[in-house]
Amino acid sequence: MTKFTYSLTTNDETNITQLSISPEPDWDDFKEFAAQFVADVGADVRAEDYGMDRHQVDYELNGERFLLHYEHYSQSVWIERQ
């Protein structure tokens, strides 16, 4: 199992948090990264959607809901507050 390290940068105007991850997860690694991230922050997964172009994990943390996204073509990872 790969151990990922990451940092978060939040844009206060958009409520979007960009993640910088090392090593960068690819399409096949994202499930593993998402599981580690959710466990690290102590969140509960509500739903997972692993699609053709984007993966999304809907999770809850401290009574708030978030979506963790991975977009295949740009290989971007970000979090949106719901």
Residue pairs with C-beta under 8 A, 6 or more apart in sequence:
1 32
2 23
2 29
2 32
2 33
3 36
4 21
4 22
4 23
4 25
4 32
4 33
4 36
4 37
5 21
5 22
6 19
6 20
6 21
6 22
6 37
7 19
7 20
8 17
8 18
8 19
8 79
9 17
9 18
9 19
9 20
10 16
10 17
10 18
11 17
11 18
15 80
15 81
16 78
16 79
16 80
17 78
17 79
17 80
18 76
18 77
18 78
19 77
19 78
19 79
21 33
21 77
24 75
25 32
25 33
25 70
25 77
26 75
27 55
27 70
27 72
30 50
30 55
30 70
30 77
31 48
31 50
31 55
33 70
33 77
34 48
34 55
34 57
34 68
34 70
37 68
38 44
38 45
38 57
38 59
38 68
41 61
42 61
43 59
43 60
43 61
43 66
44 59
44 60
44 61
45 57
45 58
45 59
46 58
46 59
46 60
46 65
47 57
47 58
48 55
48 56
48 57
48 58
49 55
49 56
49 57
49 58
52 72
53 71
53 72
53 73
54 69
54 70
54 71
54 72
55 69
55 70
55 72
56 67
56 68
56 69
56 70
57 67
57 68
58 65
58 66
58 67
58 82
59 65
59 66
59 67
59 68
60 66
64 81
64 82
65 81
65 82
66 79
66 80
66 81
66 82
67 79
67 80
67 82
68 77
68 78
68 79
69 76
69 77
69 78
69 79
69 80
70 76
70 77
71 77
